[in-house]
Amino acid sequence: MTASTASADRGALTRSAAYASIAVAALLAVLKTWAVWKSDSTAMLGSLADTGLDLVASIATLIGVWIAAQPADRDHRFGHGKAEALAALFQVVLIALSAAGIAMRAVGALVGGERVASADEGIVVSVIAMVATLGLLAWQRHVIRRTGSLAIKTDNVHYQSDLLLNLAVIAALALDRFVGIAGADPAFGLAIAAWLGWGAWRASSEAVNHLMDKEWPDDKREAFVAALAGHPELRGVHDLRTRTSGMHDFVQFHAAVDPRMTIAQAHRVMDELEARIEAEFPGVEVLIHPDPDGLVDEEGAAAEELLPAEPQGDPQ
């Protein structure tokens, strides 16, 4: 499969997940609007607000994954992968706003001693919402396994919280209406708001890492160096820099070779290193700077030798 074909397949998968998310959010928004009207429940109102923001966030996700799937161009030579991180951050902002709004409504209901008017409609709608959400989560997990999309991951985190949110709504309605516990509905509304706020905090970290070009995890970097280490003509590796943008990985490093090599010989070694990298890390974009062995112009961490030292023989 060529890189362009793989990119097209990934784009189709991420768009399908975004379309599914939009469809589920639109359906649930209609049902929950009816349930809020019938029940006057704070918890259900919080669930409706969350679903409305789900719909907006899912549209943002669709735009983000569509832009991210576009090939590199003259103005964006590294591609458009960071559009997914921007879409994810947009979702985080919406989740945080939703949490704040629900918390304010819940506090007002607690102070005012409000009770729900009806529970049946809210419980039925919440059960339907859970079934629809489970189906959506299953498809999103499939797409994430195939693509690693950050925007879909963030959307998936949000919809996972929706399962607990809908359970909380059912519990709040049942306790308030059938058991007669005053304040149960707004109390659960506050718990939902806190859960959403925590989810927004967690979801923001990966998006920020992508935008800030955070280095690969240590185990991935070590596996990368190990893929290079077996080349017999490579004498050292330093100034390794890595980052991820959307589905694309980028890496650059200095490779030390015999200073007596011709340019053509050094170029051959670089080609062989790129082939090793492609075998272990398909699709990664690599920039290699060849250095004569022993020459290190960098300072600090960039000058650190990364290849494992060769074992020394027993002294004679």
C-alpha positions in Angstrom: 0.0 0.0 0.0 1.4 3.4 -1.0 1.7 6.3 1.4 -1.0 8.2 -0.5 -3.4 5.2 -0.5 -2.8 4.8 3.3 -3.5 8.5 3.9 -6.7 8.3 1.8 -7.9 5.2 3.7 -7.1 6.9 7.0 -9.0 10.0 6.0 -12.1 8.0 5.0 -12.1 6.1 8.3 -11.7 9.2 10.5 -14.5 11.0 8.5 -16.8 8.0 9.0 -16.2 8.2 12.7 -16.9 11.9 12.7 -20.1 11.4 10.7 -21.3 8.7 13.1 -20.6 11.0 16.0 -22.7 13.8 14.4 -25.6 11.5 13.7 -25.7 10.1 17.3 -25.4 13.6 18.8 -28.2 15.0 16.6 -30.5 12.1 17.5 -29.9 12.3 21.2 -30.2 16.1 21.2 -33.8 15.8 19.9 -34.7 13.1 22.4 -33.2 14.9 25.4 -34.9 18.2 24.5 -38.2 16.3 24.7 -37.1 14.7 28.0 -36.1 18.0 29.6 -39.4 19.5 28.6 -41.3 16.6 30.2 -39.2 16.1 33.4 -37.7 19.6 34.2 -34.7 17.7 35.5 -31.4 19.5 36.2 -29.4 16.3 35.5 -31.2 15.8 32.2 -30.7 19.4 31.3 -27.0 18.8 32.0 -27.1 15.8 29.8 -28.8 17.8 27.0 -26.2 20.6 27.3 -23.5 18.0 27.0 -25.1 16.4 23.9 -25.5 19.8 22.3 -21.9 20.5 22.8 -21.1 16.9 21.5 -22.8 17.9 18.3 -20.8 21.1 17.9 -17.6 19.3 18.9 -18.3 16.4 16.4 -18.7 18.9 13.6 -15.4 20.5 14.7 -13.9 17.0 14.7 -15.1 16.4 11.1 -13.5 19.6 10.0 -10.3 18.8 11.8 -9.9 15.3 10.4 -10.8 16.5 6.9 -8.1 19.2 7.0 -5.6 16.9 8.6 -6.1 14.4 5.7 -5.1 17.0 3.1 -1.6 16.4 1.6 1.3 18.7 2.3 1.4 21.8 0.1 3.6 24.8 -0.6 2.5 26.6 2.6 2.3 23.5 4.8 5.3 21.4 3.9 4.9 19.2 7.0 1.3 18.5 6.2 -1.9 19.5 8.1 -1.8 17.0 11.0 -2.0 19.6 13.7 -5.6 20.4 12.6 -6.6 17.4 14.7 -5.0 18.8 17.8 -6.7 22.1 17.2 -10.1 20.3 16.8 -9.3 18.4 20.0 -8.6 21.6 21.9 -11.8 23.1 20.6 -13.7 20.1 22.1 -11.9 20.6 25.4 -13.1 24.2 25.6 -16.6 23.2 24.9 -16.5 20.4 27.5 -15.2 22.9 30.1 -17.9 25.4 29.3 -20.5 22.7 29.5 -19.3 21.6 32.9 -19.4 25.2 34.2 -22.9 25.7 32.9 -24.2 22.5 34.5 -22.6 23.3 37.8 -24.2 26.7 37.9 -27.6 25.3 37.1 -27.2 22.5 39.7 -26.2 25.0 42.5 -29.3 27.1 41.7 -31.5 24.0 41.8 -30.0 22.9 45.2 -30.5 26.4 46.7 -34.1 26.6 45.3 -35.1 23.1 46.4 -36.3 22.2 42.9 -37.7 18.7 42.2 -38.2 16.8 38.9 -41.7 16.8 37.4 -41.5 13.4 35.8 -38.9 10.6 35.5 -40.1 8.1 33.0 -39.2 10.1 29.9 -35.8 10.9 31.1 -35.0 7.3 32.1 -36.2 5.9 28.7 -34.2 8.5 26.8 -31.1 7.9 28.9 -31.3 4.1 28.1 -31.6 4.9 24.4 -28.6 7.3 24.7 -26.5 4.6 26.3 -27.2 2.0 23.6 -26.5 4.5 20.8 -23.3 5.6 22.6 -22.0 2.1 23.0 -22.4 1.5 19.2 -20.6 4.8 18.5 -17.7 4.0 20.9 -17.2 0.6 19.3 -16.8 2.1 15.9 -14.6 4.9 17.2 -12.3 2.4 18.9 -12.0 0.5 15.6 -11.0 3.7 13.8 -8.5 4.7 16.5 -6.8 1.3 16.2 -6.5 1.8 12.5 -5.5 5.5 12.4 -4.4 6.7 15.8 -6.4 9.9 15.2 -6.1 12.4 18.1 -9.3 14.2 17.3 -11.3 10.9 17.3 -9.5 9.9 20.6 -10.7 13.0 22.2 -14.2 12.5 20.9 -14.1 8.9 22.2 -13.0 10.1 25.7 -16.0 12.5 25.7 -18.5 9.8 24.7 -17.1 7.4 27.3 -18.0 10.0 29.9 -21.5 10.1 28.4 -22.1 6.5 29.5 -21.5 7.5 33.1 -23.4 10.7 32.6 -26.5 8.9 31.4 -26.3 6.4 34.3 -26.1 9.4 36.6 -29.2 10.9 35.1 -31.1 7.6 35.6 -30.0 7.4 39.2 -30.9 11.1 39.8 -34.3 10.8 38.4 -35.1 7.5 40.2 -33.9 8.8 43.6 -35.7 12.1 43.3 -39.0 10.9 41.8 -39.4 7.4 43.1 -37.4 7.4 46.4 -38.2 11.0 47.3 -34.7 12.1 48.1 -34.7 15.9 47.8 -31.7 17.3 46.1 -30.6 14.1 44.4 -31.1 15.5 40.9 -29.0 18.7 41.3 -26.4 16.8 43.4 -25.9 14.4 40.5 -25.8 17.4 38.2 -22.9 18.7 40.2 -21.2 15.3 40.0 -21.7 15.3 36.2 -20.1 18.8 35.9 -17.1 17.7 38.0 -16.7 14.6 35.8 -16.8 16.6 32.6 -14.3 19.1 34.0 -11.9 16.4 34.9 -12.3 14.8 31.4 -11.6 18.2 29.8 -8.4 18.5 31.8 -7.2 15.0 30.8 -8.1 15.4 27.1 -6.2 18.7 26.8 -2.8 17.2 27.6 -2.3 15.1 24.5 -3.5 17.9 22.2 -1.1 20.4 23.8 1.7 17.8 23.5 1.1 17.6 19.7 1.0 21.4 19.3 4.1 21.8 21.4 6.0 19.0 19.4 6.6 16.9 22.5 9.2 14.2 22.0 8.2 10.6 21.4 7.9 8.4 24.5 11.2 7.0 25.8 10.4 3.4 24.7 9.6 4.5 21.2 12.8 6.6 21.0 14.8 3.6 22.3 13.2 1.3 19.7 14.1 3.8 17.0 17.8 4.0 18.1 17.8 0.2 18.3 16.7 0.0 14.7 19.8 2.0 13.7 22.3 0.3 15.9 22.8 -2.8 13.8 24.3 -0.9 10.8 28.0 -1.9 10.6 29.1 1.5 9.2 27.2 3.7 11.6 29.5 4.9 14.3 27.3 7.2 16.4 24.0 9.0 16.7 23.3 12.2 18.5 20.9 15.2 18.4 17.9 13.0 17.9 14.7 15.0 17.6 11.2 13.5 17.3 7.6 14.8 17.1 4.2 13.7 16.0 1.6 15.7 13.9 -1.7 14.0 13.4 -0.9 10.6 11.9 2.6 11.6 10.8 5.8 11.0 12.7 8.9 13.2 12.1 12.5 12.5 13.2 15.9 14.0 12.5 19.3 13.1 13.9 23.0 13.3 13.2 24.7 10.1 12.1 28.5 9.7 12.5 30.3 7.8 9.8 34.0 7.2 8.8 35.4 10.6 7.9 37.3 9.0 5.0 34.1 8.1 3.2 33.2 9.8 -0.1 30.0 11.7 -0.4 28.5 8.9 -2.4 29.5 6.3 0.2 28.0 8.4 3.0 24.8 8.8 1.0 24.6 5.1 0.5 24.8 4.6 4.3 22.0 7.2 4.8 19.8 5.4 2.3 20.4 2.1 4.1 19.5 3.7 7.5 16.3 5.1 6.0 15.4 1.7 4.7 15.9 0.2 8.2 13.7 3.0 9.7 11.0 2.5 7.1 10.9 -1.3 8.0 10.4 -0.6 11.7 8.5 2.7 11.6 6.5 2.8 8.3 5.7 6.2 7.0 8.0 8.2 9.3 9.6 11.2 7.7 13.4 11.2 8.3 16.0 13.9 8.0 19.6 12.7 8.6 22.6 14.9 8.9 25.9 12.9 8.3 28.9 13.8 10.5 32.4 12.6 10.3 33.0 10.4 13.3 34.4 12.4 16.3 32.9 15.7 15.2 30.1 16.9 17.6 29.3 20.6 17.4 26.2 20.5 19.6 26.2 21.0 23.4 24.2 19.5 26.3 21.6 16.8 25.6 22.0 17.3 21.8 25.6 16.1 22.0 24.8 12.9 24.0 25.9 9.8 22.1 22.8 7.5 21.8 24.3 4.4 20.3 25.1 1.7 22.9 28.8 1.4 23.5 30.4 -1.6 21.8 31.6 -4.2 24.3 35.3 -4.1 25.0 37.4 -7.3 24.7 39.4 -8.7 27.6 42.8 -6.9 28.1 45.8 -9.0 27.0 
